[in-house]
Amino acid sequence: MSRPLKIVKDAVIIGAGASGLFAAAEAGLRGRRVVVLERSATMGNKIRVSGGGRCNFTNLNVTANNYISPNPSFCKSALAGFTPDDFIQLAERYGVRYYEKEHGQLFCKGSSGEIISMLRRRCEEAGVTIKYNTKVHDIAKRGDVFVIVSSNGIFHCNSLCLATGGISYPQLGATPFGYRIAAQFGLKVNPTRPALVPFVFNAEDSTNYDGLAGISIEAVVTCNKRDFRGGVLFTQRGLSGPPILQASSYWRTGDYISINLMPVTDAYEFLLSRRTQKADLHNILPFPKNFARRWCEAHSYVKPVNQYNDKELQEIAARLHNWKLCPAKTEGYKRAEAVTGGVDTGELSSKTMEVKKVRGLYFTGEVIDITGQLGGYNLHWAWASGYACGSCM
């Protein structure tokens, strides 16, 4: 039986996703001998499905305030080191066509494949080797050398980067591998939760609002003192839409969310101006009729408008501005666009992503306990953290 092939490289990167490919290219362009080990048959699987297939690859308004982390300042150095303008210049150099959708979100005019193609070309230019369908069986450190035993040979290197992502979208191959390796080396790994994910109604709300899938209402959603405005979308099981996905990142089981159904209108003044009408309340509310009727029934507002007194109208107005719901749960990791939790930032250098107590070991991207808001922020963290790592590893 032949002995496994021994391959010596300067750097090994595990994971051919956004941050891994970016780190690999940067390291390769510095003259480092780099190999990327990818367990699936293709690169950039999450990039491919991001932004509805058009890849919301960054946001013009990136700041540290757009990220959730136990240490809110951790991401500042990496974000300053690689800005949205830096990525835009890179994209333009490779002919990526893009447009601004709203709120600074930049998308490909074509498909996400344009970003993947750009990353592939950069890695080729940098002399990076990518090994697909490669499963890593074991990682150990012997002196200054990491030994990575894989289905494609045994790799030796002085620099090792775990760019394995979080555990959202397991159907695309996401696994907790990066967390396990972090724990193996004695690093603190914070508990994970699905983020940027739809909510599932509790039993009572499911009964009250069943059959409204597809209805969207412009509203402001508040969760744990964070407000997000946009279209709240009813689904077969609960609620989705941008403000709901945003709120989910701050939500914990048992928390209530508040929905302001009339964010730009004084609901009490609206009702007062119509108080003489004989129509039922649901017929005068400025919402899709099916929702208005079901919402009024759920709160026992079934009288004509002219039969409500001032106190009752004030109560209705208050509820229109503060409709409280307690979701049963989220749709989970299979529907989540991101994950909160992961490798604790206190274990890493904010400038290089290197583990403080294990020289030569790096973590980048979603595997770190840094979660971006909706709108291109998570991909930008992948670029920025990958750049920080690749520039020094």
Protein Blocks (a to p, Z undefined) as FASTA:
>chain_A
ZZddddddfbdcehjafklmmmmmmmmmnopacddddfbfbehklmmmgghhnopabcfk
bcfklpccfblmlmmmmmmmpcfklmmmmmmmnopacddfbghiacdfkbmklmmmmmmm
mmmmnopacdehiacfbdcdehjaccdddfkbccddfbdcdfebpaehklnopafklmmm
mmmnopacdddddehiaddddfklmmmmgoiaoiacdddddeehiaceddddddfklcgd
jklmmmmmmpcehiacdddfblmbcfklmmmmmmmpcbdfklmpccdfklmmmmmmmnop
abcfklpcfklmmmmmmmmmmcccddfbdebjmlpcbdeedjdfklpcfklopafklghi
acehjlpccdddeehjmmmmmmmmmmmmmmmZZ
